[in-house]
Amino acid sequence: MPLNTLLDALFPRGHAVAVNDAVLTGSASTDEGQVTVIGTADKLEVGVDHALTLAAAVLASTAADPRRPIVMLVDTAGQRLARRDELLGINGYFAHLAQTLDLARRRGATLVTLVYGESVSGGFLSFGLMADHIHALPDAQVRVMDLRAMARVTKQPLEKLQALSQSSPVFAPGVENYVAMGAVHTVWEHDLAQALLEALRTPADGDRRAVLGAQRGGRTLAASVAAAVVAGDA
């Protein structure tokens, strides 16, 4: 869905969202009041400058109105793999962005993410995946690490991981698999403005992704193992 069409569908009451270097910043009106809008466009590879811009928008929002919701719109091909960004310590910039979102949450802001394009790797982990609730459009592409990269990291044959991906959502990309794992709460298909309102009105209840994954059959052990660790049984 084109970005302008998406913004009009999400915010029929009006919006003032600027796009600079494929980074979205601005605000919009909803039936729940004003919200801050941040995000990425055009499959942006997020670099240090982009991370700083997004973090600055979050800090400005929580300074102006700590309880104002923040809506994050995601279309990113991951982190920028450039020498300059790596030498500057891109992980630190991403950590800073994640910390600003944690600050906004602790100060009372609801954080909602909608993946409308791609969501890959560090470009997604550092801001979109930080939300209280994460949603996606049906044709969005969600993956944290593709199987080729996973094979290099885990030292497992690519063919083995490809076979596992046929039966386990943990190894497979795609919205439906991330819904099964609990990482994506719901898929928005019809009235996007109403879906956003429902998300804004849903109270945050901690990180329930492992519980949802167990309920949906996509991650069968994560919740029980975590509970055992907390209880001191593991």
One Martini backbone bead per residue (centre of mass of N, CA, C, O) as a GRO file, in nm:
protein
  234
    1MET     BB    1   0.095   0.037   0.024
    2PRO     BB    2   0.086   0.348  -0.002
    3LEU     BB    3   0.165   0.582   0.221
    4ASN     BB    4  -0.063   0.793   0.178
    5THR     BB    5  -0.291   0.585   0.192
    6LEU     BB    6  -0.228   0.486   0.476
    7LEU     BB    7  -0.258   0.753   0.629
    8ASP     BB    8  -0.555   0.804   0.547
    9ALA     BB    9  -0.663   0.535   0.671
   10LEU     BB   10  -0.561   0.580   0.970
   11PHE     BB   11  -0.613   0.926   0.941
   12PRO     BB   12  -0.906   1.079   0.873
   13ARG     BB   13  -0.858   1.346   1.063
   14GLY     BB   14  -0.549   1.368   1.019
   15HIS     BB   15  -0.211   1.472   0.903
   16ALA     BB   16   0.157   1.542   0.992
   17VAL     BB   17   0.380   1.389   0.777
   18ALA     BB   18   0.716   1.354   0.734
   19VAL     BB   19   0.962   1.292   0.463
   20ASN     BB   20   1.309   1.214   0.543
   21ASP     BB   21   1.509   0.995   0.425
   22ALA     BB   22   1.275   0.775   0.491
   23VAL     BB   23   1.168   0.939   0.743
   24LEU     BB   24   0.917   0.942   0.990
   25THR     BB   25   0.751   1.249   1.104
   26GLY     BB   26   0.488   1.330   1.349
   27SER     BB   27   0.128   1.371   1.329
   28ALA     BB   28  -0.207   1.274   1.457
   29SER     BB   29  -0.556   1.213   1.431
   30THR     BB   30  -0.790   1.079   1.670
   31ASP     BB   31  -1.038   0.957   1.878
   32GLU     BB   32  -0.788   0.958   2.107
   33GLY     BB   33  -0.621   1.171   1.967
   34GLN     BB   34  -0.306   1.247   1.971
   35VAL     BB   35  -0.026   1.134   1.768
   36THR     BB   36   0.275   0.992   1.719
   37VAL     BB   37   0.484   0.970   1.421
   38ILE     BB   38   0.687   0.699   1.312
   39GLY     BB   39   0.940   0.590   1.060
   40THR     BB   40   0.955   0.402   0.751
   41ALA     BB   41   1.072   0.393   0.403
   42ASP     BB   42   1.165   0.233   0.121
   43LYS     BB   43   1.338   0.014   0.255
   44LEU     BB   44   1.511   0.108   0.479
   45GLU     BB   45   1.841   0.149   0.579
   46VAL     BB   46   1.936   0.176   0.897
   47GLY     BB   47   2.110   0.436   1.041
   48VAL     BB   48   2.245   0.658   1.253
   49ASP     BB   49   2.080   0.905   1.155
   50HIS     BB   50   1.803   0.774   1.169
   51ALA     BB   51   1.808   0.696   1.468
   52LEU     BB   52   1.833   0.987   1.573
   53THR     BB   53   1.571   1.096   1.454
   54LEU     BB   54   1.380   0.900   1.598
   55ALA     BB   55   1.472   0.963   1.888
   56ALA     BB   56   1.403   1.267   1.884
   57ALA     BB   57   1.097   1.226   1.842
   58VAL     BB   58   1.047   1.074   2.104
   59LEU     BB   59   1.156   1.288   2.303
   60ALA     BB   60   0.965   1.515   2.214
   61SER     BB   61   0.703   1.370   2.286
   62THR     BB   62   0.760   1.310   2.596
   63ALA     BB   63   0.805   1.611   2.667
   64ALA     BB   64   0.524   1.727   2.575
   65ASP     BB   65   0.368   1.422   2.610
   66PRO     BB   66   0.399   1.137   2.784
   67ARG     BB   67   0.098   1.000   2.688
   68ARG     BB   68   0.152   0.997   2.400
   69PRO     BB   69   0.114   0.818   2.144
   70ILE     BB   70   0.306   0.575   1.944
   71VAL     BB   71   0.339   0.539   1.594
   72MET     BB   72   0.476   0.266   1.401
   73LEU     BB   73   0.611   0.263   1.071
   74VAL     BB   74   0.711  -0.025   0.870
   75ASP     BB   75   0.999  -0.003   0.624
   76THR     BB   76   1.264  -0.239   0.633
   77ALA     BB   77   1.591  -0.387   0.536
   78GLY     BB   78   1.750  -0.281   0.781
   79GLN     BB   79   2.067  -0.232   0.835
   80ARG     BB   80   2.339  -0.049   0.773
   81LEU     BB   81   2.618  -0.169   0.562
   82ALA     BB   82   2.848   0.052   0.671
   83ARG     BB   83   3.144   0.172   0.766
   84ARG     BB   84   3.054   0.426   0.914
   85ASP     BB   85   2.840   0.294   1.098
   86GLU     BB   86   3.030   0.087   1.229
   87LEU     BB   87   3.247   0.287   1.341
   88LEU     BB   88   3.024   0.446   1.517
   89GLY     BB   89   2.823   0.237   1.642
   90ILE     BB   90   2.523   0.129   1.568
   91ASN     BB   91   2.437  -0.020   1.827
   92GLY     BB   92   2.424   0.236   2.004
   93TYR     BB   93   2.199   0.381   1.847
   94PHE     BB   94   1.989   0.159   1.880
   95ALA     BB   95   1.989   0.164   2.188
   96HIS     BB   96   1.894   0.454   2.213
   97LEU     BB   97   1.623   0.416   2.074
   98ALA     BB   98   1.516   0.198   2.266
   99GLN     BB   99   1.535   0.379   2.523
  100THR     BB  100   1.330   0.594   2.438
  101LEU     BB  101   1.090   0.396   2.425
  102ASP     BB  102   1.107   0.303   2.717
  103LEU     BB  103   1.059   0.580   2.836
  104ALA     BB  104   0.781   0.631   2.713
  105ARG     BB  105   0.646   0.393   2.846
  106ARG     BB  106   0.715   0.470   3.149
  107ARG     BB  107   0.548   0.756   3.097
  108GLY     BB  108   0.262   0.632   2.935
  109ALA     BB  109   0.304   0.531   2.650
  110THR     BB  110   0.172   0.407   2.368
  111LEU     BB  111   0.289   0.130   2.160
  112VAL     BB  112   0.255   0.113   1.798
  113THR     BB  113   0.278  -0.130   1.536
  114LEU     BB  114   0.312  -0.112   1.166
  115VAL     BB  115   0.350  -0.339   0.910
  116TYR     BB  116   0.367  -0.240   0.550
  117GLY     BB  117   0.628  -0.391   0.461
  118GLU     BB  118   0.927  -0.424   0.578
  119SER     BB  119   1.100  -0.646   0.834
  120VAL     BB  120   1.447  -0.622   0.926
  121SER     BB  121   1.629  -0.672   1.168
  122GLY     BB  122   1.769  -0.397   1.316
  123GLY     BB  123   1.552  -0.201   1.189
  124PHE     BB  124   1.330  -0.348   1.378
  125LEU     BB  125   1.440  -0.405   1.667
  126SER     BB  126   1.491  -0.089   1.758
  127PHE     BB  127   1.159  -0.016   1.720
  128GLY     BB  128   0.912  -0.193   1.627
  129LEU     BB  129   0.971  -0.429   1.850
  130MET     BB  130   0.906  -0.220   2.107
  131ALA     BB  131   0.619  -0.262   2.124
  132ASP     BB  132   0.324  -0.354   2.268
  133HIS     BB  133   0.202  -0.367   1.969
  134ILE     BB  134   0.197  -0.584   1.676
  135HIS     BB  135   0.133  -0.518   1.333
  136ALA     BB  136  -0.012  -0.615   1.003
  137LEU     BB  137  -0.014  -0.651   0.682
  138PRO     BB  138  -0.072  -0.905   0.464
  139ASP     BB  139   0.186  -0.806   0.258
  140ALA     BB  140   0.393  -0.827   0.452
  141GLN     BB  141   0.749  -0.847   0.551
  142VAL     BB  142   0.868  -1.084   0.794
  143ARG     BB  143   1.214  -1.064   0.916
  144VAL     BB  144   1.514  -1.110   1.096
  145MET     BB  145   1.635  -1.380   0.949
  146ASP     BB  146   1.765  -1.539   0.711
  147LEU     BB  147   1.866  -1.857   0.632
  148ARG     BB  148   2.153  -1.791   0.544
  149ALA     BB  149   2.234  -1.637   0.801
  150MET     BB  150   2.155  -1.862   1.000
  151ALA     BB  151   2.359  -2.070   0.898
  152ARG     BB  152   2.613  -1.906   0.973
  153VAL     BB  153   2.554  -1.875   1.281
  154THR     BB  154   2.473  -2.194   1.348
  155LYS     BB  155   2.623  -2.407   1.156
  156GLN     BB  156   2.396  -2.489   0.957
  157PRO     BB  157   2.246  -2.627   0.714
  158LEU     BB  158   2.038  -2.494   0.488
  159GLU     BB  159   1.864  -2.745   0.431
  160LYS     BB  160   1.775  -2.790   0.724
  161LEU     BB  161   1.631  -2.515   0.761
  162GLN     BB  162   1.433  -2.549   0.527
  163ALA     BB  163   1.292  -2.794   0.649
  164LEU     BB  164   1.207  -2.663   0.921
  165SER     BB  165   1.031  -2.429   0.789
  166GLN     BB  166   0.786  -2.624   0.714
  167SER     BB  167   0.710  -2.671   1.050
  168SER     BB  168   0.856  -2.400   1.166
  169PRO     BB  169   0.814  -2.065   1.240
  170VAL     BB  170   1.105  -1.996   1.347
  171PHE     BB  171   1.230  -2.053   1.033
  172ALA     BB  172   1.004  -1.854   0.911
  173PRO     BB  173   0.881  -1.638   0.711
  174GLY     BB  174   0.619  -1.425   0.766
  175VAL     BB  175   0.328  -1.327   0.901
  176GLU     BB  176   0.199  -1.600   0.990
  177ASN     BB  177   0.446  -1.687   1.165
  178TYR     BB  178   0.447  -1.436   1.359
  179VAL     BB  179   0.171  -1.492   1.469
  180ALA     BB  180   0.229  -1.777   1.583
  181MET     BB  181   0.470  -1.656   1.775
  182GLY     BB  182   0.352  -1.354   1.879
  183ALA     BB  183   0.492  -1.101   1.736
  184VAL     BB  184   0.216  -1.081   1.593
  185HIS     BB  185  -0.096  -1.006   1.679
  186THR     BB  186  -0.218  -0.873   1.406
  187VAL     BB  187  -0.418  -0.845   1.109
  188TRP     BB  188  -0.480  -0.582   0.883
  189GLU     BB  189  -0.763  -0.561   0.636
  190HIS     BB  190  -0.961  -0.312   0.668
  191ASP     BB  191  -1.023  -0.099   0.909
  192LEU     BB  192  -0.760   0.087   1.005
  193ALA     BB  193  -0.870   0.297   1.204
  194GLN     BB  194  -1.011   0.092   1.393
  195ALA     BB  195  -0.764  -0.082   1.455
  196LEU     BB  196  -0.604   0.144   1.588
  197LEU     BB  197  -0.801   0.210   1.815
  198GLU     BB  198  -0.791  -0.069   1.947
  199ALA     BB  199  -0.487  -0.055   2.009
  200LEU     BB  200  -0.496   0.208   2.184
  201ARG     BB  201  -0.718   0.067   2.390
  202THR     BB  202  -0.503  -0.142   2.460
  203PRO     BB  203  -0.356  -0.256   2.716
  204ALA     BB  204  -0.072  -0.305   2.864
  205ASP     BB  205   0.070  -0.660   2.942
  206GLY     BB  206   0.331  -0.689   2.868
  207ASP     BB  207   0.520  -0.965   2.759
  208ARG     BB  208   0.321  -1.199   2.544
  209ARG     BB  209   0.466  -1.361   2.314
  210ALA     BB  210   0.515  -1.643   2.438
  211VAL     BB  211   0.220  -1.701   2.508
  212LEU     BB  212   0.106  -1.671   2.224
  213GLY     BB  213   0.287  -1.888   2.095
  214ALA     BB  214   0.165  -2.121   2.260
  215GLN     BB  215  -0.136  -2.081   2.181
  216ARG     BB  216  -0.057  -2.094   1.853
  217GLY     BB  217   0.197  -2.306   1.805
  218GLY     BB  218   0.489  -2.153   1.743
  219ARG     BB  219   0.585  -2.155   2.067
  220THR     BB  220   0.607  -2.421   2.292
  221LEU     BB  221   0.860  -2.335   2.517
  222ALA     BB  222   0.920  -2.041   2.606
  223ALA     BB  223   0.720  -1.994   2.842
  224SER     BB  224   0.797  -2.240   3.023
  225VAL     BB  225   1.098  -2.175   3.053
  226ALA     BB  226   1.069  -1.892   3.172
  227ALA     BB  227   0.904  -1.983   3.421
  228ALA     BB  228   1.124  -2.173   3.534
  229VAL     BB  229   1.339  -1.957   3.577
  230VAL     BB  230   1.178  -1.776   3.771
  231ALA     BB  231   1.128  -2.027   3.975
  232GLY     BB  232   1.410  -2.203   3.980
  233ASP     BB  233   1.387  -2.481   3.779
  234ALA     BB  234   1.655  -2.402   3.567
   0.00000   0.00000   0.00000
